[in-house]
Amino acid sequence: MAAGDTFLEVAVGNEHGLHARPAAKLVALVHGFDAAVTLTNLNTGRGPVEAGSLSMVATLNAQQGHRLKVGASGPQAAEALEAVRQLAARDFDDQPAAPVAAVAGKSGSGLDVAVGPAAVLDAEVELSGYQAGDVDAERARAKAARQAAEEQLVRLRDRAVVEVGPAEGAIFDAQIALLDDAVQLDAVFQAIRKGDSAPAAWQRALGALAAAFEALDDPYQRERAQDVRSVRDRVLRALIGAEETVEPAAGAVLVVPELDAATAAGLDAGRIAGVAVRAAGTTGHGVIVARSRGIPLITGIGDVTVPDGVLVGFDARAGSFVVDPPDGGQSLRTAARDRAAERETALAEADRPAVTVDGQTVAVFANVGSVQDAVDARGADGSGLVRTEVLFGDRRQAPSVEEQVEVFRAVAAAFGGKPITIRTWDIGGDKPLPFLPQDAEANPFLGERGIRVFRRRPEPLRDQLRAICQVAAETPVQVMFPMVTTAEEVAWALEELGKVGTSSWGVKVGIMIEVPAAALRISSLADGLDFVSIGTNDLTQYTTAADRGNSAVAGLADGLDPAVLQLIDRVVRGVPDGVEVAVCGDLASDPDAAVLLAGLGIHELSAVGPQVPLIKARLRRADLSVASVKAAEALKQRSASEVRKLAHEL
């Protein structure tokens, strides 16, 4: 920038970085000032880019924990920088989407099972009949289509805000901002000047932008390519005068290649039976909106042939999608009724212990990342996982010992004195912390994560251990160290704990089993510990060598893969006497999988809060003597799908 420019640095604190929604907030902000504003990602070296361009900002690959250099010049440069500083301090006003439980009553059933005639929307926008005009005509058509698309998106945004919430409405603000993006509009009109038709120009510009999103490192940001394609198709439909959306018939199951937010928001949630998405992945904006509206949904059904109008159904819990079910869908309809009744009963009996029919008690805890999570966790026996990196992920400065004590006390109070398990800072990979920046790594998931980070920088961990020990003097607390691989790491962690507390503080100590090597050497690794907790998310990812956020391989990262279960079984059988074994990964939140885990010998599960009542209800109906037999069979199966069928039979 020119002489006289001013700069500041800000941190990106929101969970998924500067993706489309917060980027749109930033773009709208800087457009309000008479200043030229640029951004540079100091962690990756990308930039500078124009802060007034959504496409440039959103593809800057600014992730949580990254630091941005903000430059400004012009008459209102200082004011623009201060406004950006304040926006960054508010995490760019990035509000998470509401959970299904908060909104399902307004719209869909909120169930995970559906059956109905297929409404297939696999075809791309048909442009073969488009007749291109001269350059002036194509420019005029491109402008008119852009305006029509924006008007449609404004209507969708307003509807989403009323029916779902402001976070979902902000998804459409990001799409609207893309239509006003000067960089993209310049690309469109330059292509028209060079001879492209209006449809070809829009396809070229937004196709390149979608490819740029898909090349980003972060899985969440890669899925934003869906939003770009959604905007592209909306403009193309406007160019040929096609209908904005096609509303499926009442009771239909919509089958789509991928689910964009506009489609999800435009559906009549009270009429549609459900949505089946061919692409894998659970963080796309369309998936978020559909689940927030309580629409039954399954993702990752693949390229199965689905004739339009044929009866289809799915059970997302079982991971099954069927075309022309042999019983005419009766079993799925029965499952839907049973699930609805199950949910009502589970909520009414949430506070009852999970005692199986053969008299075995399984403790069901809740995973929490905020005090509110703890308050909302109905029926939980405590917390089996307090995610400290989430609790304090919005801090620009490391929280003091006193600040951590205050928050830990609040979490403990929400559980009424029941035990809580506090996981120490689990950073690295896809979980950076703004106040603890890390060097860029070629493969961060195989780099410095969890306990590894603090071997070189122990002081933040020591402060956290001091806070944990103080709270442990008042209420039952366990401490758990993440991403442990070797006995030397365990010894170091215990040594650090010994420096700040003593056994009289009553802190039980454990480690997370997330690395296959840790599961294989569990007898030596867990020697002298009180417990281990299996983190099935990372254990699955590392065992199958598949990034669960990558839609191309997400299907491989299945926690019910027999190889993963064999490692869990090895941990249960191999821990030293007296060492308890828990599971705190996503697998514990699946009611059928929870019974299978109990059959393997896991008697402590920690699930996401809304699932706790369902997990407990499912366990009360289980006979562990039967579950143990099924679990032994599961270890011998050839695939996760075969295991899932066994689990569903329990």
C-alpha positions in Angstrom: 0.0 0.0 0.0 1.0 3.6 -0.4 2.8 5.8 2.1 0.6 6.8 5.0 -1.0 3.4 5.3 -1.8 2.2 8.8 -1.9 -1.4 10.1 -3.1 -3.5 13.0 -3.1 -7.2 13.8 -6.1 -9.2 14.8 -6.7 -12.8 15.8 -9.3 -15.1 14.3 -11.1 -16.7 17.2 -14.3 -18.2 15.8 -14.3 -22.0 15.5 -14.3 -22.4 11.7 -12.2 -19.3 10.9 -13.1 -16.6 8.5 -15.5 -18.6 6.3 -18.3 -17.2 4.2 -20.6 -15.9 6.9 -18.1 -13.9 9.1 -16.3 -12.9 5.9 -19.6 -11.3 4.7 -19.8 -9.4 7.9 -16.3 -8.0 7.4 -17.0 -7.1 3.8 -20.2 -5.3 4.7 -18.3 -3.4 7.4 -15.4 -2.1 5.3 -17.8 -1.0 2.5 -19.1 1.5 4.9 -15.9 3.5 5.1 -14.0 5.7 2.6 -10.9 3.5 2.8 -9.1 0.8 1.0 -8.7 -2.2 3.4 -6.5 -5.2 2.8 -5.9 -8.5 4.8 -2.8 -10.6 5.0 -2.7 -14.0 6.7 0.4 -13.9 8.8 0.3 -17.6 9.5 0.2 -18.8 5.9 1.7 -15.7 4.1 -1.4 -15.4 1.9 -2.3 -11.9 0.8 -2.7 -9.0 0.9 -6.2 -9.3 -0.5 -9.0 -6.8 -0.7 -11.2 -6.9 2.4 -14.1 -5.6 0.4 -14.2 -8.8 -1.7 -16.0 -11.7 -0.2 -14.3 -14.2 -2.5 -10.9 -12.9 -1.6 -11.5 -12.8 2.1 -13.2 -16.2 2.3 -10.5 -18.0 0.4 -7.7 -16.4 2.4 -7.8 -19.6 4.4 -7.8 -17.7 7.7 -8.5 -20.4 10.3 -9.1 -20.2 14.1 -5.9 -19.0 15.8 -4.5 -17.4 12.7 -3.4 -13.7 12.9 -4.3 -11.2 10.2 -2.5 -8.1 9.3 -5.1 -5.4 8.4 -4.0 -2.5 6.3 -6.0 0.6 5.5 -5.5 3.8 3.5 -7.7 6.7 2.6 -9.6 9.4 4.4 -11.3 7.0 6.9 -8.4 4.5 7.3 -8.2 4.9 11.1 -11.9 4.5 11.6 -12.0 1.4 9.3 -9.2 -0.2 11.3 -10.9 0.4 14.6 -14.1 -1.0 13.3 -12.3 -4.1 12.1 -10.6 -4.5 15.4 -13.9 -4.4 17.2 -15.5 -6.9 14.8 -12.6 -9.3 15.3 -12.9 -9.0 19.0 -16.5 -10.2 18.6 -15.3 -13.2 16.6 -16.6 -11.4 13.4 -20.2 -11.8 14.8 -20.1 -15.5 13.8 -23.0 -17.1 15.6 -23.3 -20.9 15.4 -26.4 -22.4 14.0 -29.1 -23.4 16.5 -29.2 -27.1 17.5 -32.0 -29.2 16.2 -33.6 -29.5 19.6 -34.1 -25.8 19.8 -36.1 -25.4 16.7 -37.5 -28.8 15.6 -40.9 -28.1 17.1 -41.3 -25.2 14.7 -40.9 -27.3 11.6 -40.0 -30.9 10.9 -40.2 -34.0 13.0 -36.5 -33.9 14.0 -36.3 -37.7 13.6 -33.5 -39.6 11.9 -35.8 -41.9 9.8 -38.0 -41.2 6.7 -39.9 -42.9 3.9 -41.7 -41.6 0.8 -41.6 -41.3 -2.9 -38.3 -40.0 -4.3 -38.2 -36.4 -5.7 -34.8 -36.6 -7.6 -33.1 -33.3 -8.3 -29.8 -34.6 -9.8 -29.9 -32.6 -13.1 -27.8 -29.5 -13.6 -29.3 -26.3 -15.0 -30.1 -27.0 -18.7 -28.6 -24.3 -20.9 -28.7 -25.9 -24.3 -31.6 -23.7 -25.5 -29.9 -20.4 -24.5 -29.5 -18.0 -27.5 -26.6 -15.6 -26.9 -26.8 -12.0 -28.1 -24.2 -9.4 -28.6 -21.9 -8.1 -25.9 -24.3 -5.4 -24.7 -27.2 -7.8 -24.6 -25.2 -10.3 -22.6 -24.0 -7.6 -20.2 -27.6 -6.6 -19.6 -28.8 -10.1 -19.1 -26.0 -10.8 -16.7 -26.9 -7.8 -14.6 -30.6 -8.6 -14.7 -30.0 -12.2 -13.6 -27.7 -11.0 -10.8 -30.5 -8.7 -9.6 -33.1 -11.4 -9.8 -30.9 -13.8 -7.8 -30.3 -11.2 -5.2 -34.0 -10.6 -4.7 -34.6 -14.3 -4.3 -31.9 -14.6 -1.7 -33.2 -11.7 0.3 -36.6 -13.4 0.5 -34.9 -16.6 1.6 -32.8 -14.8 4.2 -35.8 -13.1 5.7 -37.7 -16.4 5.8 -34.8 -18.2 7.4 -34.4 -15.5 10.1 -38.1 -15.9 11.1 -38.4 -19.6 10.8 -35.0 -20.8 12.1 -32.8 -18.0 13.4 -30.3 -15.2 12.6 -27.3 -17.5 12.2 -29.1 -19.4 9.4 -30.2 -16.1 7.9 -26.5 -15.0 7.8 -25.8 -17.9 5.4 -27.8 -16.0 2.8 -26.2 -12.7 3.6 -22.9 -14.4 2.6 -24.5 -15.5 -0.7 -25.9 -12.0 -1.3 -22.4 -10.5 -0.7 -21.0 -12.9 -3.3 -23.3 -11.4 -5.9 -22.0 -8.0 -5.1 -18.4 -9.0 -5.1 -16.5 -6.6 -7.3 -13.8 -9.2 -8.1 -16.3 -11.8 -9.3 -18.4 -9.2 -11.2 -15.2 -7.9 -12.9 -14.4 -11.5 -13.9 -17.9 -12.0 -15.3 -18.0 -8.8 -17.4 -14.4 -9.3 -18.6 -15.4 -12.8 -19.9 -18.4 -11.3 -21.7 -16.2 -8.6 -23.3 -14.0 -11.4 -24.6 -16.9 -13.2 -26.2 -18.5 -15.4 -23.5 -22.2 -15.6 -23.2 -23.7 -14.5 -19.9 -24.2 -18.1 -18.6 -20.7 -19.1 -19.7 -19.2 -16.1 -18.0 -21.0 -16.8 -14.7 -20.0 -20.4 -14.9 -16.4 -19.5 -15.5 -16.1 -17.0 -12.7 -18.0 -18.9 -10.0 -16.6 -22.3 -11.1 -13.1 -21.0 -10.5 -14.1 -19.7 -7.1 -15.7 -23.0 -6.1 -12.5 -24.7 -7.1 -10.5 -22.3 -4.9 -12.7 -23.2 -1.9 -12.2 -26.9 -2.5 -8.5 -26.4 -2.5 -8.4 -25.0 1.1 -7.0 -27.0 3.9 -9.9 -26.8 6.3 -12.7 -29.3 5.7 -15.4 -26.9 6.9 -14.2 -24.1 4.5 -14.0 -26.6 1.6 -17.7 -27.3 2.0 -18.4 -23.6 1.3 -17.9 -24.5 -2.4 -21.5 -25.7 -2.1 -22.6 -22.1 -1.5 -20.8 -20.8 -4.5 -22.3 -23.5 -6.8 -25.7 -22.6 -5.3 -25.3 -19.0 -6.2 -24.1 -20.0 -9.7 -27.1 -22.2 -10.4 -29.5 -19.5 -9.1 -28.0 -17.0 -11.6 -28.1 -19.5 -14.4 -31.8 -20.3 -13.7 -32.6 -16.6 -13.7 -30.8 -16.3 -17.1 -33.0 -18.9 -18.7 -36.2 -18.0 -16.8 -36.4 -21.3 -14.9 -38.3 -21.7 -11.7 -36.5 -20.6 -8.6 -37.1 -24.0 -6.8 -39.2 -27.1 -7.3 -41.2 -27.9 -4.2 -41.3 -31.7 -3.7 -44.7 -33.3 -3.2 -46.0 -33.7 0.3 -44.5 -36.8 2.0 -41.6 -37.0 -0.6 -38.0 -37.7 0.1 -35.8 -35.2 -1.7 -32.7 -36.8 -3.3 -29.9 -34.3 -4.2 -26.2 -34.4 -5.2 -25.5 -31.9 -2.4 -27.8 -29.8 -0.3 -27.4 -26.1 -0.6 -28.7 -23.7 2.0 -31.3 -22.1 -0.3 -32.9 -25.5 -1.0 -32.9 -26.4 2.7 -34.5 -23.1 3.7 -37.1 -23.2 0.9 -38.5 -26.6 1.7 -41.8 -26.9 3.5 -40.4 -28.8 6.6 -43.9 -29.8 7.7 -44.7 -31.5 4.3 -41.4 -33.1 3.2 -40.6 -36.5 4.6 -36.8 -36.1 4.5 -33.7 -35.3 2.4 -31.1 -37.8 1.1 -27.8 -36.2 0.1 -25.4 -38.1 -2.2 -22.3 -36.3 -1.0 -20.8 -37.1 2.4 -20.1 -34.5 5.0 -22.1 -32.9 7.9 -21.0 -29.3 8.0 -22.4 -27.9 4.7 -24.7 -25.0 5.1 -27.6 -26.9 3.6 -27.1 -29.7 6.1 -27.0 -27.2 9.0 -30.1 -25.4 7.9 -32.1 -28.7 7.3 -31.1 -30.1 10.7 -31.9 -26.8 12.4 -35.4 -27.0 10.8 -35.9 -30.5 12.1 -35.9 -32.1 8.6 -35.0 -35.8 8.7 -31.7 -36.1 6.8 -29.1 -38.6 5.7 -25.8 -37.8 3.9 -23.3 -39.9 1.9 -25.7 -42.2 0.1 -23.4 -42.2 -2.9 -24.2 -42.9 -6.5 -27.0 -45.4 -6.0 -29.6 -45.3 -8.8 -32.8 -43.6 -7.6 -35.7 -43.4 -10.2 -37.9 -40.4 -9.7 -41.1 -41.3 -7.9 -39.9 -44.7 -6.6 -40.4 -45.4 -2.9 -37.3 -44.8 -0.9 -36.4 -44.6 2.8 -33.6 -44.1 5.2 -32.5 -44.7 8.8 -29.7 -42.3 9.5 -29.0 -43.9 12.8 -28.4 -47.3 11.1 -26.7 -45.6 8.2 -29.0 -47.2 5.7 -30.7 -45.9 2.5 -33.0 -48.2 0.6 -34.7 -48.0 -2.8 -38.0 -49.7 -3.3 -38.0 -51.4 0.1 -39.5 -54.9 -0.1 -42.0 -54.3 2.7 -43.3 -51.1 1.1 -41.6 -49.0 3.8 -43.6 -50.4 6.7 -40.6 -51.1 8.8 -39.3 -47.6 8.4 -42.7 -46.1 9.2 -42.8 -48.3 12.3 -39.2 -47.1 13.2 -40.3 -43.4 12.8 -43.2 -44.0 15.2 -41.0 -45.8 17.6 -38.3 -43.1 17.5 -40.8 -40.4 18.3 -42.1 -42.3 21.2 -38.6 -43.2 22.3 -37.6 -39.6 22.4 -40.6 -38.5 24.5 -40.0 -41.4 27.0 -36.3 -40.7 27.1 -36.8 -37.1 28.1 -39.4 -38.0 30.7 -37.0 -40.6 32.3 -33.7 -38.7 31.7 -32.8 -38.6 35.4 -33.1 -42.4 35.9 -29.8 -44.3 35.9 -29.0 -46.5 32.9 -29.4 -49.9 34.3 -29.6 -52.7 31.8 -32.2 -55.5 31.9 -29.6 -57.8 33.4 -28.8 -55.3 36.2 -25.6 -53.7 34.9 -25.2 -49.9 35.4 -23.6 -47.9 32.6 -22.6 -44.4 33.5 -23.6 -41.9 30.8 -21.8 -38.5 30.9 -22.0 -35.5 28.7 -19.3 -33.8 26.5 -19.3 -30.1 27.1 -17.6 -27.1 25.5 -19.4 -24.4 27.5 -21.1 -23.8 30.8 -24.4 -23.7 28.9 -23.7 -27.2 27.5 -23.5 -28.4 31.1 -26.7 -26.6 32.1 -28.5 -28.2 29.2 -27.2 -31.7 29.7 -30.4 -33.4 31.0 -29.9 -36.7 32.8 -26.1 -36.7 32.5 -24.1 -38.5 35.3 -21.5 -35.7 35.0 -19.2 -34.7 32.3 -16.8 -37.2 30.7 -15.2 -34.6 28.6 -14.8 -30.9 29.3 -13.2 -29.4 26.2 -11.0 -26.6 27.6 -9.8 -25.4 24.2 -13.5 -24.7 23.4 -14.3 -23.2 26.8 -11.6 -20.6 26.3 -11.3 -20.6 22.5 -12.5 -17.0 22.2 -9.7 -15.6 24.4 -7.1 -13.4 22.8 -4.9 -13.8 25.9 -4.3 -17.0 27.8 -6.9 -17.2 30.7 -5.4 -16.8 34.1 -5.5 -19.6 36.7 -8.3 -17.7 38.5 -10.3 -17.3 35.3 -10.1 -21.0 34.6 -11.0 -21.9 38.2 -14.2 -19.7 37.9 -15.3 -21.4 34.7 -14.5 -25.0 35.9 -16.5 -24.2 39.1 -19.5 -23.1 37.0 -19.3 -26.3 34.9 -19.1 -28.4 38.1 -22.0 -26.5 39.6 -24.2 -27.1 36.6 -23.8 -30.8 37.2 -24.7 -30.5 40.9 -21.5 -32.0 42.3 -21.4 -34.9 39.9 -17.9 -35.8 38.6 -16.4 -33.9 35.7 -13.4 -34.9 33.6 -11.4 -31.9 32.4 -9.3 -32.5 29.3 -6.2 -30.4 29.2 -5.5 -28.1 26.2 -6.1 -30.2 23.1 -4.8 -28.0 20.3 -3.2 -28.6 16.9 -4.6 -30.1 13.7 -8.0 -28.4 13.2 -8.1 -26.9 16.8 -5.7 -23.9 17.1 -5.9 -21.5 20.0 -5.6 -17.7 19.4 -3.4 -17.2 22.4 -1.1 -20.1 21.7 0.0 -19.8 18.0 1.7 -22.7 16.3 4.0 -22.9 13.4 2.5 -24.0 10.1 3.0 -27.7 9.5 2.7 -29.7 6.3 0.5 -32.2 7.9 -0.8 -30.8 11.2 -2.9 -33.8 12.1 0.3 -35.8 12.3 2.2 -33.0 14.0 2.3 -31.2 17.3 -1.1 -32.0 18.8 -2.4 -32.3 22.4 0.2 -33.2 24.9 3.0 -32.9 22.3 2.7 -29.1 22.1 3.4 -28.6 25.8 6.6 -30.6 26.0 8.3 -27.5 24.5 5.9 -24.9 26.1 4.8 -26.3 29.4 3.7 -23.1 31.2 0.1 -22.9 29.8 -0.4 -26.5 30.8 1.0 -25.9 34.3 -1.4 -23.0 34.8 -4.3 -25.2 33.8 -3.2 -28.0 36.1 -3.1 -25.5 39.0 -6.7 -24.5 38.2 -7.8 -28.1 38.0 -6.3 -29.0 41.3 -7.9 -26.0 43.0 -11.4 -27.0 41.8 -10.7 -30.7 42.6 -10.4 -29.6 46.3 -14.1 -28.6 46.2 -15.8 -31.1 43.8 -15.0 -34.4 42.1 -12.7 -33.7 39.2 -10.6 -35.9 36.9 -7.9 -34.7 34.6 -7.3 -36.2 31.2 -4.3 -35.7 28.9 -5.0 -35.8 25.1 -3.1 -37.3 22.2 -0.8 -39.5 24.2 1.4 -41.9 22.3 4.3 -43.0 24.6 4.9 -44.0 28.2 7.5 -41.1 28.3 4.7 -38.7 27.6 2.6 -40.1 30.4 5.5 -39.9 32.8 6.1 -36.3 31.9 2.4 -35.4 32.3 2.3 -37.0 35.8 5.5 -35.2 36.7 4.0 -31.8 35.7 0.9 -32.6 37.7 3.0 -33.5 40.7 4.6 -30.1 40.6 1.3 -28.3 41.1 -0.8 -30.7 43.2 -0.6 -33.7 45.5 -2.7 -36.9 45.8 -4.5 -35.3 48.7 -6.3 -33.0 46.2 -8.2 -36.1 45.0 -7.6 -35.7 41.3 -8.0 -38.9 39.3 -5.7 -39.0 36.3 -6.2 -40.5 32.9 -5.3 -40.2 29.2 -7.1 -40.3 25.9 -6.6 -43.2 23.6 -6.7 -41.6 20.1 -3.6 -43.1 18.5 -3.5 -46.7 17.4 0.0 -47.0 18.9 -1.5 -46.1 22.3 -4.2 -48.8 22.0 -1.6 -51.4 21.1 0.7 -50.6 24.1 -2.1 -49.9 26.6 -0.8 -52.3 29.3 2.3 -50.2 29.8 0.8 -46.9 28.9 -2.0 -47.0 31.5 0.2 -48.4 34.3 -0.4 -46.2 37.3 -3.4 -44.3 35.9 -6.9 -44.2 37.2 -8.7 -44.4 33.8 -8.4 -44.1 30.1 -10.9 -42.6 27.7 -11.1 -43.6 24.1 -11.6 -40.8 21.7 -13.2 -42.6 18.8 -13.1 -39.6 16.4 -9.4 -39.4 16.1 -8.8 -43.1 16.7 -11.0 -43.8 13.7 -9.4 -41.2 11.6 -5.9 -42.5 12.3 -6.8 -46.1 12.0 -8.5 -45.8 8.6 -6.1 -43.0 7.3 -9.2 -41.0 6.3 -10.0 -37.4 7.1 -13.6 -37.5 8.4 -14.1 -33.9 7.1 -13.1 -34.8 3.6 -16.2 -35.9 1.7 -14.2 -37.9 -0.8 -13.0 -40.3 2.0 -15.4 -39.6 4.9 -17.2 -42.9 4.3 -14.0 -44.7 5.3 -13.8 -42.9 8.6 -16.5 -45.0 10.3 -16.2 -45.6 14.0 -17.9 -49.0 13.6 -15.2 -50.2 11.3 -14.1 -53.6 12.8 -10.5 -52.5 12.9 -11.5 -49.6 15.2 -13.6 -52.0 17.4 -10.7 -54.4 17.6 -8.5 -51.6 19.0 -11.3 -50.7 21.6 -11.5 -54.3 22.5 -7.8 -54.5 23.0 -7.9 -51.5 25.3 -10.7 -53.0 27.4 -8.8 -56.3 27.7 -5.3 -54.9 28.1 -5.6 -52.1 30.7 -4.0 -52.9 34.1 -6.4 -54.0 36.9 -8.3 -51.2 38.4 -8.0 -48.9 35.4 -11.4 -47.8 34.2 -12.2 -47.5 30.4 -14.5 -44.9 29.0 -15.5 -43.7 25.5 -16.0 -40.0 24.8 -15.9 -39.8 21.0 -18.9 -39.5 18.7 -19.5 -43.3 18.7 -20.8 -42.9 22.3 -23.5 -40.6 21.0 -25.0 -43.3 18.8 -27.7 -45.3 20.7 -27.0 -48.6 18.9 -23.3 -48.2 19.0 -23.5 -47.4 22.7 -25.0 -50.8 23.4 -22.3 -52.5 21.4 -19.6 -50.6 23.3 -21.2 -51.7 26.6 -21.1 -55.2 25.2 -17.3 -54.8 24.6 -17.0 -53.9 28.3 -17.2 -50.1 28.2 -19.2 -49.0 31.3 -18.7 -45.3 31.0 -19.9 -43.3 28.0 -19.7 -39.6 27.3 -22.1 -38.4 24.6 -23.2 -35.0 23.3 -25.7 -33.5 25.7 -28.9 -33.8 23.6 -28.2 -37.5 23.1 -27.8 -38.4 26.8 -31.5 -39.2 27.5 -31.7 -41.4 24.3 -28.5 -43.3 25.2 -29.7 -44.0 28.7 -33.1 -45.2 27.4 -31.5 -47.4 24.9 -29.2 -49.0 27.5 -32.1 -49.7 29.8 -33.6 -51.9 27.1 -30.4 -53.8 26.5 -29.2 -57.1 27.9 -25.4 -57.0 28.2 -25.1 -60.7 28.1 -26.6 -60.6 24.6 -24.7 -57.4 23.7 -21.4 -59.1 24.6 -22.1 -61.9 22.2 -23.0 -59.5 19.4 -19.9 -57.4 20.2 -17.7 -60.5 19.8 -19.4 -61.1 16.4 -18.8 -57.5 15.4 -15.1 -57.9 15.8 -15.1 -60.5 13.1 -17.2 -58.7 10.5 -15.8 -57.4 7.2 -17.1 -53.9 7.2 -18.7 -51.1 9.2 -22.0 -51.6 7.5 -22.1 -55.3 8.7 -21.3 -54.1 12.2 -24.0 -51.5 12.0 -26.6 -54.2 11.1 -25.5 -56.2 14.1 -25.7 -53.2 16.4 -29.2 -52.3 15.1 -30.4 -55.8 16.1 -29.4 -55.3 19.7 
